[in-house]
Amino acid sequence: MQFQETETVTTAEPNEQIDVRERKPYQTPCLVRLDLDETEAGGLGATDAGIFS
């Protein structure tokens, strides 16, 4: 029975690390989306400048 308790405790620790790892990937996509939006805005600005020239 002591072995089962040890397994439960060991499983509880990895679960916390998994939660932290899952949260990081969620924030990364948000940052990538912002970068994409800025790139699109910059591309449009460059196109407008080219037309004006």
mmCIF file of the N, C-alpha and C atoms, coordinates in Angstrom:
data_MODEL
# 
_entry.id   MODEL 
# 
loop_
_atom_site.group_PDB 
_atom_site.id 
_atom_site.type_symbol 
_atom_site.label_atom_id 
_atom_site.label_alt_id 
_atom_site.label_comp_id 
_atom_site.label_asym_id 
_atom_site.label_entity_id 
_atom_site.label_seq_id 
_atom_site.pdbx_PDB_ins_code 
_atom_site.Cartn_x 
_atom_site.Cartn_y 
_atom_site.Cartn_z 
_atom_site.occupancy 
_atom_site.B_iso_or_equiv 
_atom_site.pdbx_formal_charge 
_atom_site.auth_seq_id 
_atom_site.auth_comp_id 
_atom_site.auth_asym_id 
_atom_site.auth_atom_id 
_atom_site.pdbx_PDB_model_num 
ATOM 1   N N  . MET A 1 1  ? 0.844  -1.203 0.000   1.00 0.00 ? 1  MET A N  1 
ATOM 2   C CA . MET A 1 1  ? 0.000  0.000  0.000   1.00 0.00 ? 1  MET A CA 1 
ATOM 3   C C  . MET A 1 1  ? 0.883  1.259  0.000   1.00 0.00 ? 1  MET A C  1 
ATOM 4   N N  . GLN A 1 2  ? 2.024  1.188  0.644   1.00 0.00 ? 2  GLN A N  1 
ATOM 5   C CA . GLN A 1 2  ? 2.898  2.362  0.641   1.00 0.00 ? 2  GLN A CA 1 
ATOM 6   C C  . GLN A 1 2  ? 3.351  2.688  -0.784  1.00 0.00 ? 2  GLN A C  1 
ATOM 7   N N  . PHE A 1 3  ? 3.568  1.658  -1.601  1.00 0.00 ? 3  PHE A N  1 
ATOM 8   C CA . PHE A 1 3  ? 4.004  1.893  -2.978  1.00 0.00 ? 3  PHE A CA 1 
ATOM 9   C C  . PHE A 1 3  ? 2.946  2.684  -3.744  1.00 0.00 ? 3  PHE A C  1 
ATOM 10  N N  . GLN A 1 4  ? 1.674  2.355  -3.543  1.00 0.00 ? 4  GLN A N  1 
ATOM 11  C CA . GLN A 1 4  ? 0.602  3.071  -4.252  1.00 0.00 ? 4  GLN A CA 1 
ATOM 12  C C  . GLN A 1 4  ? 0.616  4.550  -3.867  1.00 0.00 ? 4  GLN A C  1 
ATOM 13  N N  . GLU A 1 5  ? 0.798  4.828  -2.585  1.00 0.00 ? 5  GLU A N  1 
ATOM 14  C CA . GLU A 1 5  ? 0.815  6.236  -2.162  1.00 0.00 ? 5  GLU A CA 1 
ATOM 15  C C  . GLU A 1 5  ? 1.968  6.970  -2.846  1.00 0.00 ? 5  GLU A C  1 
ATOM 16  N N  . THR A 1 6  ? 3.122  6.320  -2.910  1.00 0.00 ? 6  THR A N  1 
ATOM 17  C CA . THR A 1 6  ? 4.275  6.951  -3.552  1.00 0.00 ? 6  THR A CA 1 
ATOM 18  C C  . THR A 1 6  ? 3.966  7.232  -5.021  1.00 0.00 ? 6  THR A C  1 
ATOM 19  N N  . GLU A 1 7  ? 3.316  6.291  -5.689  1.00 0.00 ? 7  GLU A N  1 
ATOM 20  C CA . GLU A 1 7  ? 2.981  6.495  -7.110  1.00 0.00 ? 7  GLU A CA 1 
ATOM 21  C C  . GLU A 1 7  ? 2.040  7.694  -7.262  1.00 0.00 ? 7  GLU A C  1 
ATOM 22  N N  . THR A 1 8  ? 1.075  7.802  -6.371  1.00 0.00 ? 8  THR A N  1 
ATOM 23  C CA . THR A 1 8  ? 0.121  8.906  -6.461  1.00 0.00 ? 8  THR A CA 1 
ATOM 24  C C  . THR A 1 8  ? 0.857  10.245 -6.315  1.00 0.00 ? 8  THR A C  1 
ATOM 25  N N  . VAL A 1 9  ? 1.772  10.318 -5.351  1.00 0.00 ? 9  VAL A N  1 
ATOM 26  C CA . VAL A 1 9  ? 2.518  11.562 -5.142  1.00 0.00 ? 9  VAL A CA 1 
ATOM 27  C C  . VAL A 1 9  ? 3.372  11.858 -6.375  1.00 0.00 ? 9  VAL A C  1 
ATOM 28  N N  . THR A 1 10 ? 4.007  10.843 -6.918  1.00 0.00 ? 10 THR A N  1 
ATOM 29  C CA . THR A 1 10 ? 4.855  11.043 -8.100  1.00 0.00 ? 10 THR A CA 1 
ATOM 30  C C  . THR A 1 10 ? 4.013  11.517 -9.282  1.00 0.00 ? 10 THR A C  1 
ATOM 31  N N  . THR A 1 11 ? 2.797  11.002 -9.395  1.00 0.00 ? 11 THR A N  1 
ATOM 32  C CA . THR A 1 11 ? 1.924  11.394 -10.504 1.00 0.00 ? 11 THR A CA 1 
ATOM 33  C C  . THR A 1 11 ? 1.442  12.838 -10.314 1.00 0.00 ? 11 THR A C  1 
ATOM 34  N N  . ALA A 1 12 ? 1.278  13.259 -9.072  1.00 0.00 ? 12 ALA A N  1 
ATOM 35  C CA . ALA A 1 12 ? 0.784  14.611 -8.808  1.00 0.00 ? 12 ALA A CA 1 
ATOM 36  C C  . ALA A 1 12 ? 1.827  15.641 -9.263  1.00 0.00 ? 12 ALA A C  1 
ATOM 37  N N  . GLU A 1 13 ? 3.098  15.362 -9.060  1.00 0.00 ? 13 GLU A N  1 
ATOM 38  C CA . GLU A 1 13 ? 4.136  16.326 -9.460  1.00 0.00 ? 13 GLU A CA 1 
ATOM 39  C C  . GLU A 1 13 ? 4.175  16.524 -10.979 1.00 0.00 ? 13 GLU A C  1 
ATOM 40  N N  . PRO A 1 14 ? 4.276  15.451 -11.766 1.00 0.00 ? 14 PRO A N  1 
ATOM 41  C CA . PRO A 1 14 ? 4.280  15.620 -13.227 1.00 0.00 ? 14 PRO A CA 1 
ATOM 42  C C  . PRO A 1 14 ? 3.041  16.360 -13.719 1.00 0.00 ? 14 PRO A C  1 
ATOM 43  N N  . ASN A 1 15 ? 1.905  16.149 -13.095 1.00 0.00 ? 15 ASN A N  1 
ATOM 44  C CA . ASN A 1 15 ? 0.681  16.839 -13.536 1.00 0.00 ? 15 ASN A CA 1 
ATOM 45  C C  . ASN A 1 15 ? 0.885  18.348 -13.473 1.00 0.00 ? 15 ASN A C  1 
ATOM 46  N N  . GLU A 1 16 ? 1.519  18.835 -12.409 1.00 0.00 ? 16 GLU A N  1 
ATOM 47  C CA . GLU A 1 16 ? 1.736  20.285 -12.296 1.00 0.00 ? 16 GLU A CA 1 
ATOM 48  C C  . GLU A 1 16 ? 2.634  20.768 -13.437 1.00 0.00 ? 16 GLU A C  1 
ATOM 49  N N  . GLN A 1 17 ? 3.689  20.017 -13.726 1.00 0.00 ? 17 GLN A N  1 
ATOM 50  C CA . GLN A 1 17 ? 4.593  20.428 -14.808 1.00 0.00 ? 17 GLN A CA 1 
ATOM 51  C C  . GLN A 1 17 ? 3.847  20.426 -16.139 1.00 0.00 ? 17 GLN A C  1 
ATOM 52  N N  . ILE A 1 18 ? 2.992  19.443 -16.349 1.00 0.00 ? 18 ILE A N  1 
ATOM 53  C CA . ILE A 1 18 ? 2.231  19.365 -17.606 1.00 0.00 ? 18 ILE A CA 1 
ATOM 54  C C  . ILE A 1 18 ? 1.341  20.608 -17.730 1.00 0.00 ? 18 ILE A C  1 
ATOM 55  N N  . ASP A 1 19 ? 0.716  21.026 -16.625 1.00 0.00 ? 19 ASP A N  1 
ATOM 56  C CA . ASP A 1 19 ? -0.150 22.212 -16.679 1.00 0.00 ? 19 ASP A CA 1 
ATOM 57  C C  . ASP A 1 19 ? 0.671  23.430 -17.097 1.00 0.00 ? 19 ASP A C  1 
ATOM 58  N N  . VAL A 1 20 ? 1.834  23.587 -16.513 1.00 0.00 ? 20 VAL A N  1 
ATOM 59  C CA . VAL A 1 20 ? 2.685  24.738 -16.850 1.00 0.00 ? 20 VAL A CA 1 
ATOM 60  C C  . VAL A 1 20 ? 3.081  24.664 -18.321 1.00 0.00 ? 20 VAL A C  1 
ATOM 61  N N  . ARG A 1 21 ? 3.407  23.483 -18.802 1.00 0.00 ? 21 ARG A N  1 
ATOM 62  C CA . ARG A 1 21 ? 3.825  23.349 -20.208 1.00 0.00 ? 21 ARG A CA 1 
ATOM 63  C C  . ARG A 1 21 ? 2.648  23.656 -21.123 1.00 0.00 ? 21 ARG A C  1 
ATOM 64  N N  . GLU A 1 22 ? 1.445  23.225 -20.747 1.00 0.00 ? 22 GLU A N  1 
ATOM 65  C CA . GLU A 1 22 ? 0.275  23.487 -21.597 1.00 0.00 ? 22 GLU A CA 1 
ATOM 66  C C  . GLU A 1 22 ? -0.052 24.979 -21.614 1.00 0.00 ? 22 GLU A C  1 
ATOM 67  N N  . ARG A 1 23 ? 0.169  25.660 -20.509 1.00 0.00 ? 23 ARG A N  1 
ATOM 68  C CA . ARG A 1 23 ? -0.157 27.095 -20.469 1.00 0.00 ? 23 ARG A CA 1 
ATOM 69  C C  . ARG A 1 23 ? 0.805  27.888 -21.358 1.00 0.00 ? 23 ARG A C  1 
ATOM 70  N N  . LYS A 1 24 ? 2.071  27.522 -21.376 1.00 0.00 ? 24 LYS A N  1 
ATOM 71  C CA . LYS A 1 24 ? 3.048  28.267 -22.193 1.00 0.00 ? 24 LYS A CA 1 
ATOM 72  C C  . LYS A 1 24 ? 2.670  28.228 -23.677 1.00 0.00 ? 24 LYS A C  1 
ATOM 73  N N  . PRO A 1 25 ? 2.431  27.045 -24.252 1.00 0.00 ? 25 PRO A N  1 
ATOM 74  C CA . PRO A 1 25 ? 2.044  26.992 -25.671 1.00 0.00 ? 25 PRO A CA 1 
ATOM 75  C C  . PRO A 1 25 ? 0.822  27.854 -25.970 1.00 0.00 ? 25 PRO A C  1 
ATOM 76  N N  . TYR A 1 26 ? -0.091 27.995 -25.011 1.00 0.00 ? 26 TYR A N  1 
ATOM 77  C CA . TYR A 1 26 ? -1.289 28.815 -25.272 1.00 0.00 ? 26 TYR A CA 1 
ATOM 78  C C  . TYR A 1 26 ? -0.905 30.284 -25.414 1.00 0.00 ? 26 TYR A C  1 
ATOM 79  N N  . GLN A 1 27 ? 0.058  30.748 -24.612 1.00 0.00 ? 27 GLN A N  1 
ATOM 80  C CA . GLN A 1 27 ? 0.458  32.156 -24.712 1.00 0.00 ? 27 GLN A CA 1 
ATOM 81  C C  . GLN A 1 27 ? 1.282  32.401 -25.977 1.00 0.00 ? 27 GLN A C  1 
ATOM 82  N N  . THR A 1 28 ? 2.061  31.423 -26.386 1.00 0.00 ? 28 THR A N  1 
ATOM 83  C CA . THR A 1 28 ? 2.906  31.585 -27.574 1.00 0.00 ? 28 THR A CA 1 
ATOM 84  C C  . THR A 1 28 ? 2.072  31.897 -28.813 1.00 0.00 ? 28 THR A C  1 
ATOM 85  N N  . PRO A 1 29 ? 0.995  31.145 -29.086 1.00 0.00 ? 29 PRO A N  1 
ATOM 86  C CA . PRO A 1 29 ? 0.165  31.450 -30.259 1.00 0.00 ? 29 PRO A CA 1 
ATOM 87  C C  . PRO A 1 29 ? -0.329 32.898 -30.241 1.00 0.00 ? 29 PRO A C  1 
ATOM 88  N N  . CYS A 1 30 ? -0.665 33.428 -29.071 1.00 0.00 ? 30 CYS A N  1 
ATOM 89  C CA . CYS A 1 30 ? -1.149 34.815 -28.983 1.00 0.00 ? 30 CYS A CA 1 
ATOM 90  C C  . CYS A 1 30 ? -0.040 35.757 -29.474 1.00 0.00 ? 30 CYS A C  1 
ATOM 91  N N  . LEU A 1 31 ? 1.191  35.526 -29.025 1.00 0.00 ? 31 LEU A N  1 
ATOM 92  C CA . LEU A 1 31 ? 2.292  36.393 -29.441 1.00 0.00 ? 31 LEU A CA 1 
ATOM 93  C C  . LEU A 1 31 ? 2.526  36.247 -30.940 1.00 0.00 ? 31 LEU A C  1 
ATOM 94  N N  . VAL A 1 32 ? 2.445  35.037 -31.441 1.00 0.00 ? 32 VAL A N  1 
ATOM 95  C CA . VAL A 1 32 ? 2.650  34.816 -32.880 1.00 0.00 ? 32 VAL A CA 1 
ATOM 96  C C  . VAL A 1 32 ? 1.574  35.550 -33.665 1.00 0.00 ? 32 VAL A C  1 
ATOM 97  N N  . ARG A 1 33 ? 0.346  35.527 -33.175 1.00 0.00 ? 33 ARG A N  1 
ATOM 98  C CA . ARG A 1 33 ? -0.747 36.215 -33.881 1.00 0.00 ? 33 ARG A CA 1 
ATOM 99  C C  . ARG A 1 33 ? -0.462 37.712 -33.936 1.00 0.00 ? 33 ARG A C  1 
ATOM 100 N N  . LEU A 1 34 ? 0.025  38.277 -32.831 1.00 0.00 ? 34 LEU A N  1 
ATOM 101 C CA . LEU A 1 34 ? 0.320  39.711 -32.828 1.00 0.00 ? 34 LEU A CA 1 
ATOM 102 C C  . LEU A 1 34 ? 1.397  40.008 -33.863 1.00 0.00 ? 34 LEU A C  1 
ATOM 103 N N  . ASP A 1 35 ? 2.423  39.160 -33.928 1.00 0.00 ? 35 ASP A N  1 
ATOM 104 C CA . ASP A 1 35 ? 3.491  39.375 -34.903 1.00 0.00 ? 35 ASP A CA 1 
ATOM 105 C C  . ASP A 1 35 ? 2.920  39.332 -36.316 1.00 0.00 ? 35 ASP A C  1 
ATOM 106 N N  . LEU A 1 36 ? 2.028  38.378 -36.577 1.00 0.00 ? 36 LEU A N  1 
ATOM 107 C CA . LEU A 1 36 ? 1.446  38.258 -37.920 1.00 0.00 ? 36 LEU A CA 1 
ATOM 108 C C  . LEU A 1 36 ? 0.651  39.521 -38.245 1.00 0.00 ? 36 LEU A C  1 
ATOM 109 N N  . ASP A 1 37 ? -0.126 40.017 -37.270 1.00 0.00 ? 37 ASP A N  1 
ATOM 110 C CA . ASP A 1 37 ? -0.921 41.226 -37.517 1.00 0.00 ? 37 ASP A CA 1 
ATOM 111 C C  . ASP A 1 37 ? 0.011  42.393 -37.851 1.00 0.00 ? 37 ASP A C  1 
ATOM 112 N N  . GLU A 1 38 ? 1.096  42.537 -37.095 1.00 0.00 ? 38 GLU A N  1 
ATOM 113 C CA . GLU A 1 38 ? 2.028  43.641 -37.351 1.00 0.00 ? 38 GLU A CA 1 
ATOM 114 C C  . GLU A 1 38 ? 2.647  43.486 -38.742 1.00 0.00 ? 38 GLU A C  1 
ATOM 115 N N  . THR A 1 39 ? 2.981  42.257 -39.106 1.00 0.00 ? 39 THR A N  1 
ATOM 116 C CA . THR A 1 39 ? 3.592  42.026 -40.423 1.00 0.00 ? 39 THR A CA 1 
ATOM 117 C C  . THR A 1 39 ? 2.609  42.420 -41.523 1.00 0.00 ? 39 THR A C  1 
ATOM 118 N N  . GLU A 1 40 ? 1.349  42.039 -41.366 1.00 0.00 ? 40 GLU A N  1 
ATOM 119 C CA . GLU A 1 40 ? 0.344  42.384 -42.388 1.00 0.00 ? 40 GLU A CA 1 
ATOM 120 C C  . GLU A 1 40 ? 0.200  43.904 -42.473 1.00 0.00 ? 40 GLU A C  1 
ATOM 121 N N  . ALA A 1 41 ? 0.121  44.577 -41.329 1.00 0.00 ? 41 ALA A N  1 
ATOM 122 C CA . ALA A 1 41 ? -0.031 46.030 -41.325 1.00 0.00 ? 41 ALA A CA 1 
ATOM 123 C C  . ALA A 1 41 ? 1.189  46.662 -41.998 1.00 0.00 ? 41 ALA A C  1 
ATOM 124 N N  . GLY A 1 42 ? 2.384  46.153 -41.675 1.00 0.00 ? 42 GLY A N  1 
ATOM 125 C CA . GLY A 1 42 ? 3.597  46.701 -42.282 1.00 0.00 ? 42 GLY A CA 1 
ATOM 126 C C  . GLY A 1 42 ? 3.581  46.474 -43.785 1.00 0.00 ? 42 GLY A C  1 
ATOM 127 N N  . GLY A 1 43 ? 3.129  45.310 -44.220 1.00 0.00 ? 43 GLY A N  1 
ATOM 128 C CA . GLY A 1 43 ? 3.078  45.009 -45.654 1.00 0.00 ? 43 GLY A CA 1 
ATOM 129 C C  . GLY A 1 43 ? 2.138  45.976 -46.359 1.00 0.00 ? 43 GLY A C  1 
ATOM 130 N N  . LEU A 1 44 ? 0.980  46.249 -45.766 1.00 0.00 ? 44 LEU A N  1 
ATOM 131 C CA . LEU A 1 44 ? 0.019  47.171 -46.386 1.00 0.00 ? 44 LEU A CA 1 
ATOM 132 C C  . LEU A 1 44 ? 0.619  48.566 -46.448 1.00 0.00 ? 44 LEU A C  1 
ATOM 133 N N  . GLY A 1 45 ? 1.293  48.985 -45.374 1.00 0.00 ? 45 GLY A N  1 
ATOM 134 C CA . GLY A 1 45 ? 1.902  50.312 -45.356 1.00 0.00 ? 45 GLY A CA 1 
ATOM 135 C C  . GLY A 1 45 ? 2.935  50.436 -46.467 1.00 0.00 ? 45 GLY A C  1 
ATOM 136 N N  . ALA A 1 46 ? 3.738  49.410 -46.657 1.00 0.00 ? 46 ALA A N  1 
ATOM 137 C CA . ALA A 1 46 ? 4.770  49.446 -47.698 1.00 0.00 ? 46 ALA A CA 1 
ATOM 138 C C  . ALA A 1 46 ? 4.096  49.535 -49.065 1.00 0.00 ? 46 ALA A C  1 
ATOM 139 N N  . THR A 1 47 ? 3.000  48.829 -49.252 1.00 0.00 ? 47 THR A N  1 
ATOM 140 C CA . THR A 1 47 ? 2.295  48.853 -50.542 1.00 0.00 ? 47 THR A CA 1 
ATOM 141 C C  . THR A 1 47 ? 1.756  50.263 -50.801 1.00 0.00 ? 47 THR A C  1 
ATOM 142 N N  . ASP A 1 48 ? 1.162  50.885 -49.779 1.00 0.00 ? 48 ASP A N  1 
ATOM 143 C CA . ASP A 1 48 ? 0.627  52.239 -49.961 1.00 0.00 ? 48 ASP A CA 1 
ATOM 144 C C  . ASP A 1 48 ? 1.760  53.195 -50.324 1.00 0.00 ? 48 ASP A C  1 
ATOM 145 N N  . ALA A 1 49 ? 2.897  53.068 -49.639 1.00 0.00 ? 49 ALA A N  1 
ATOM 146 C CA . ALA A 1 49 ? 4.026  53.955 -49.909 1.00 0.00 ? 49 ALA A CA 1 
ATOM 147 C C  . ALA A 1 49 ? 4.475  53.772 -51.357 1.00 0.00 ? 49 ALA A C  1 
ATOM 148 N N  . GLY A 1 50 ? 4.482  52.524 -51.826 1.00 0.00 ? 50 GLY A N  1 
ATOM 149 C CA . GLY A 1 50 ? 4.910  52.263 -53.206 1.00 0.00 ? 50 GLY A CA 1 
ATOM 150 C C  . GLY A 1 50 ? 3.964  52.929 -54.194 1.00 0.00 ? 50 GLY A C  1 
ATOM 151 N N  . ILE A 1 51 ? 2.682  52.894 -53.933 1.00 0.00 ? 51 ILE A N  1 
ATOM 152 C CA . ILE A 1 51 ? 1.700  53.493 -54.847 1.00 0.00 ? 51 ILE A CA 1 
ATOM 153 C C  . ILE A 1 51 ? 1.877  55.015 -54.865 1.00 0.00 ? 51 ILE A C  1 
ATOM 154 N N  . PHE A 1 52 ? 2.108  55.601 -53.680 1.00 0.00 ? 52 PHE A N  1 
ATOM 155 C CA . PHE A 1 52 ? 2.271  57.051 -53.616 1.00 0.00 ? 52 PHE A CA 1 
ATOM 156 C C  . PHE A 1 52 ? 3.513  57.483 -54.376 1.00 0.00 ? 52 PHE A C  1 
ATOM 157 N N  . SER A 1 53 ? 4.575  56.668 -54.298 1.00 0.00 ? 53 SER A N  1 
ATOM 158 C CA . SER A 1 53 ? 5.817  57.020 -54.987 1.00 0.00 ? 53 SER A CA 1 
ATOM 159 C C  . SER A 1 53 ? 5.552  56.983 -56.484 1.00 0.00 ? 53 SER A C  1 
# 
